[in-house]
Amino acid sequence: MIDKAILHGLGLAPGMRPLTGTPPACLATLGAIALIDHALDRLAAQGVARVVAPCHHARAAIAAHVAARGAAPGVEVLVSPEPLADGAELAFAARHLGDGDFFAVRADMAWFDGYVPALARMVREWDPARMDVLLLAQPMSRAIGDQGAGELFLEPSGAARRRRDGEVATHAFAGAAVLRGGALAAETGPGLGFLTLVDAAEAAGRLFAVSHDGVWCRPDREGSVDLVEVEIGYRAVAPAPEPSPFAARDAAAMDRLAAMPSRLRRRIRGRGARWPLS
């Protein structure tokens, strides 16, 4: 059983400022629930008892929010002495977790489980004898708020590889991972990126992924929260689309067509005329 986790992605996230107004991004709400609470609720449901949360910016706001939750799991906010890249955050926090495998979950994304909770599926697939990193991967066809080229390719065996330059990947990283205890022991430096850890696992043949069967979103673009909340049912009706600037012209053209004698309509259609008529 994996009963501890690192909650990261608690920094400024400049790309999300249109949604938050001011940082931190993890306190942006989705369906009236802060993104950080989406993550913590899923960890609690999986039976995770201890969470460490490394942060440097806005640590007072994050600590106050966590303290006000009044719900499991217990969260220890770790103050890093300097701003850290996402991989360095994990290495810093892992030293406080002790031995054993752990979840690493980003607090600036949100996923919604399918029939079986995503974290439970990851635990079922996890095999530290042959894995260093197991990622939750979202099919790009169902990725809300992410119109990019994806990040991962998955093999039928569950093995994963990162997208190379010029490729369009089938999956995006969905913000949750399982890491083998000790895999970060040799990693240091404030600029260490999470992708460096992923690349090292891939090079060793120890990078795997689970394809998520539910809804996932990365609400880092202005307007994407509206789309996400409609998609997952927090809002019943999508915002009305802007009317086409050609709507009146098209309606008038169709009226002219309807007023024509049927023989003339057939002749025009037979010549391959394009509609609406201008």
Buried (B, 14 or more C-beta within 10 A) or exposed (E): EBBBBBBBBBBBBEEBBBBBEEBBBBBBBBBEEBBBBBBBBBBBBBBBEBBBBBBBBBBEBBBEBBEEBEEBBEBBBBEBEEBBBBBBBBBBBBEEBEEEBBBBBBBBBBBBBEEEBBBBBBBEBBEBEEBBBBBBBBBBEBBBBBEEEBBBBBEEEBBBBBBEEEEEBBBBBBBBBBBBBEBBEEBEEBEBEBBBBBBBBBEEEBBBBBBBBBBBBBBBBEEBBBBBBBBBEBBEEEEEEEEEEEEEEBEEBEEEBEEEEEEEBEEBEEEEEEEBBE
